[in-house]
Amino acid sequence: MEKFDIAIVGSGPAGISAAITAKVRNMNFRLFGNQQISKKLQLTKLIENYPGEYNISGQQLIDKYKKQLSSMQIDIVTERIINIYDMSDYFIIVSDKQQYQCDSVVLACGIPFGKTINGEKLYLGKGVSYCATCDGNFYRDKTLAVYCDNEKLEEEVEYLLKLAKKVYLYCPYSTNLKDDKLTVLTSAFQKLSGDMKLKSVELNDKQIIDVDGCFIFRNEVDPSNLISGLKMNEGHVIVDYNMATNIKGVFACGDLTGRPYQIAKALGQGNIAILSAIEYLYKNRK
């Protein structure tokens, strides 16, 4: 298992700000995100309040970020982070590809675009999973419900089709996936139900499907689902002025800490969060 000092989860402005400072401070870190940097920035046509860059588009700013990261030899690890486990004096980072160990975490993953499904959090680990390669084998020859919000994540669905007896798939786009085991639903998931474990999925059209498990594939994972015990308020992570969360060694910055959802705020918080993480490491290694 690869080990390093700090995991920065998210490659938007807050995560990039944290990564640049971490590089300057010569830390051993990994920046997890995607090559497009930020979906939100991509959709921004004009930014008027960014100091030094008047009337710049989101894509132009992304290009500048990429150029700076390249010049500083900062790579983005393009793996989807699914879980973070607090092991008291270190953390296990679980991606859709592998696992890592680090001593501190900076959450800069923004706020999820999609709403969670009713019952999703209740049955997480009790029939609900975000990772096919992690948990798929537990459902060999079983019946599964699958939600997928992005074509790029369909490889996870294809993997489950090799294992499961039956897969009911809902995706908010037109999919080309075909398989004898696959039923593509036209109605979205309304509620997940069961007792000690997940037993069924209710659709918006009131149809109820009995299942053994449910896999949910989104580009963004709700921070409260990412790491157990993280204190939230109205969908945002609670932090102090040092960007520290209630979990020792975990810091948060950017949009996921609350309004205003501004680039300037994200950059400043990213810098504070990584400096706080570095100070935390220094004090705990004495």
C-alpha positions in Angstrom: 0.0 0.0 0.0 1.4 3.4 -1.0 2.0 5.7 1.9 2.3 9.5 1.9 1.8 12.5 4.2 -1.4 14.2 2.9 -4.3 13.2 0.7 -6.0 16.2 -1.1 -9.4 15.0 -2.3 -10.7 17.3 -5.1 -9.0 19.1 -7.9 -11.1 22.3 -8.0 -9.6 25.7 -7.0 -9.5 24.8 -3.3 -7.7 21.5 -4.0 -5.3 23.1 -6.5 -4.4 25.9 -4.0 -3.7 23.2 -1.3 -1.6 21.2 -3.7 0.5 24.2 -4.8 1.3 25.1 -1.2 2.0 21.4 -0.3 4.5 21.3 -3.2 6.2 24.5 -2.1 6.5 23.1 1.4 8.0 19.9 0.0 5.4 17.6 1.4 4.8 14.1 0.2 1.1 14.3 -1.0 -1.3 13.1 -3.6 -3.9 15.3 -5.4 -7.0 13.2 -6.3 -9.4 14.6 -8.9 -9.9 14.6 -12.6 -8.1 16.0 -15.7 -10.9 18.4 -16.4 -10.1 20.1 -13.0 -13.6 21.2 -12.2 -17.0 20.6 -13.7 -18.4 23.7 -12.1 -15.6 25.9 -13.7 -16.1 24.3 -17.1 -19.7 25.5 -17.0 -18.7 29.1 -16.0 -18.7 31.4 -19.0 -17.4 34.5 -17.3 -15.6 35.3 -14.0 -15.5 39.0 -13.1 -14.2 38.9 -9.5 -11.0 37.0 -9.8 -8.1 39.3 -8.8 -5.6 39.7 -11.7 -7.7 37.9 -14.2 -10.5 40.2 -15.3 -13.3 38.7 -17.5 -11.8 35.3 -17.8 -13.8 32.2 -18.6 -13.9 29.1 -16.5 -12.1 27.1 -19.2 -9.4 29.7 -19.6 -8.8 29.5 -15.9 -8.7 25.7 -16.0 -6.0 25.9 -18.7 -3.9 28.2 -16.5 -4.3 25.8 -13.6 -3.2 22.9 -15.7 -0.2 24.8 -17.0 0.9 25.7 -13.4 0.4 22.2 -12.2 2.5 20.8 -15.0 5.3 23.4 -14.5 5.4 22.4 -10.8 5.3 18.7 -11.6 2.1 18.1 -9.7 0.1 15.2 -11.0 -3.6 14.6 -10.6 -4.4 11.1 -9.6 -7.6 10.4 -11.6 -9.2 7.9 -9.3 -12.6 8.2 -7.7 -12.3 8.3 -3.9 -15.0 6.1 -2.4 -14.2 5.8 1.3 -11.9 7.2 3.8 -11.3 5.2 7.0 -10.1 6.9 10.2 -7.6 4.5 11.8 -7.0 6.8 14.8 -3.4 7.7 13.9 -3.6 7.4 10.1 -6.1 7.1 7.3 -6.9 4.5 4.7 -8.0 6.1 1.4 -10.1 3.7 -0.8 -10.4 4.6 -4.5 -12.1 2.7 -7.3 -8.7 1.3 -8.2 -6.7 0.7 -5.0 -6.0 1.8 -1.4 -3.6 4.3 0.1 -2.4 5.2 3.6 -1.8 8.8 4.7 -1.4 10.8 7.9 -3.8 13.7 7.1 -6.6 14.5 4.7 -7.7 17.7 3.1 -11.3 17.5 1.7 -11.7 19.8 -1.3 -14.3 17.8 -3.2 -17.0 20.4 -3.5 -20.7 19.7 -3.0 -22.4 16.9 -4.8 -24.7 17.9 -7.7 -27.2 15.1 -7.2 -29.4 14.4 -4.2 -28.9 11.3 -2.2 -31.6 8.6 -2.5 -34.0 8.2 0.5 -32.4 5.3 2.6 -29.0 5.5 0.9 -27.1 6.6 4.0 -29.1 4.2 6.3 -28.1 1.1 4.2 -24.6 2.1 3.4 -22.5 -1.0 4.1 -25.7 -2.9 4.6 -26.5 -3.5 1.0 -25.6 -0.1 -0.5 -22.1 0.3 -2.0 -20.3 2.9 -4.2 -17.6 0.5 -5.6 -18.2 -2.5 -7.8 -14.6 -3.8 -7.7 -14.6 -3.4 -3.9 -17.9 -5.2 -3.1 -19.1 -6.8 -6.3 -18.0 -10.3 -5.3 -20.4 -10.2 -2.3 -23.3 -10.2 -4.8 -22.3 -12.9 -7.1 -25.4 -14.5 -8.6 -27.6 -12.0 -6.8 -30.1 -9.4 -7.9 -28.9 -5.8 -7.9 -30.2 -2.3 -8.4 -27.7 0.1 -9.9 -27.8 3.9 -10.2 -25.2 5.5 -12.6 -25.1 9.2 -13.4 -22.2 9.2 -15.9 -21.3 7.2 -19.0 -17.7 7.2 -17.9 -18.7 5.1 -14.8 -20.4 2.4 -16.9 -17.4 0.1 -16.7 -18.5 -0.5 -13.1 -21.9 -1.5 -14.3 -20.3 -3.9 -16.9 -18.2 -5.5 -14.1 -21.4 -6.1 -12.0 -23.1 -7.7 -15.1 -20.4 -10.3 -15.1 -21.2 -11.3 -11.5 -24.9 -10.7 -10.8 -27.9 -12.8 -11.8 -29.9 -9.7 -12.6 -29.2 -6.0 -12.8 -31.8 -3.2 -12.7 -30.2 0.0 -14.0 -31.4 3.5 -13.8 -29.3 6.3 -15.4 -30.5 9.9 -16.2 -29.1 9.7 -19.8 -29.5 7.4 -22.8 -27.3 4.3 -22.3 -26.0 1.9 -24.9 -25.5 -0.9 -22.4 -27.0 -4.2 -23.5 -27.0 -7.6 -21.7 -29.5 -10.4 -21.1 -29.2 -9.8 -17.4 -29.8 -6.1 -17.7 -33.1 -4.2 -17.4 -32.8 -0.5 -18.0 -35.4 1.4 -15.9 -37.3 4.5 -17.0 -38.3 5.5 -13.5 -35.7 6.8 -10.9 -35.1 5.3 -7.5 -37.3 6.9 -4.9 -36.6 4.9 -1.7 -34.4 2.1 -0.5 -36.0 -0.1 2.1 -35.3 -3.2 4.3 -34.7 -4.2 7.9 -31.2 -4.9 9.1 -30.1 -5.0 5.4 -31.4 -3.6 2.1 -34.3 -5.6 0.7 -36.0 -3.5 -2.0 -36.0 -0.4 -4.2 -39.1 1.7 -4.7 -39.2 3.6 -8.0 -40.9 7.0 -8.7 -43.7 5.2 -10.5 -44.4 3.3 -7.2 -43.0 0.0 -8.6 -41.1 -2.0 -5.9 -38.2 -4.3 -6.9 -36.8 -6.9 -4.5 -33.0 -6.7 -4.6 -30.0 -8.1 -2.6 -27.9 -4.9 -3.0 -27.7 -1.5 -4.6 -24.7 0.1 -6.2 -24.6 3.9 -6.7 -22.1 5.4 -9.1 -21.7 9.2 -9.0 -18.8 11.4 -9.9 -19.2 13.1 -6.5 -19.7 11.3 -3.2 -21.4 13.1 -0.3 -18.6 14.0 2.2 -20.7 12.5 5.0 -20.7 9.2 3.2 -17.0 9.5 2.3 -15.8 9.4 5.9 -17.8 8.2 8.9 -18.5 10.6 11.8 -17.9 13.8 9.8 -20.1 16.6 11.3 -22.3 18.4 8.7 -24.8 21.2 8.8 -27.3 21.5 6.0 -25.1 19.7 3.5 -21.9 21.4 4.4 -18.9 20.3 6.5 -18.5 22.1 9.8 -15.0 23.6 10.1 -13.2 26.0 12.5 -11.1 29.0 11.3 -8.2 26.6 10.7 -10.4 24.6 8.3 -10.3 21.7 10.8 -13.2 19.3 11.0 -14.4 17.4 14.1 -12.2 14.5 13.0 -8.6 14.8 14.1 -6.3 15.2 11.1 -9.1 15.9 8.6 -9.4 19.4 7.1 -12.0 20.8 4.6 -12.1 23.8 2.3 -14.0 25.3 -0.6 -17.6 24.9 -1.5 -18.3 22.0 0.8 -17.7 24.3 3.8 -20.6 26.5 2.8 -21.5 29.7 1.0 -20.3 31.9 -0.6 -19.4 29.5 -3.5 -16.6 31.7 -4.8 -13.2 30.9 -6.3 -11.4 33.5 -4.2 -12.8 32.0 -1.0 -11.9 28.5 -2.2 -8.3 29.4 -2.9 -7.8 31.1 0.5 -9.4 28.2 2.4 -7.3 25.6 0.4 -4.2 27.4 1.5 -5.3 27.5 5.1 -6.3 23.9 5.1 -3.0 22.6 3.8 -1.0 24.8 6.2 -3.1 23.5 9.1 -2.6 19.9 7.9 1.2 20.5 7.8 1.1 22.0 11.3 -0.9 19.0 12.5 1.7 16.6 11.1 4.5 18.5 12.6 3.0 18.4 16.1 2.1 14.8 15.9 5.5 13.7 14.7 7.5 15.3 17.5 
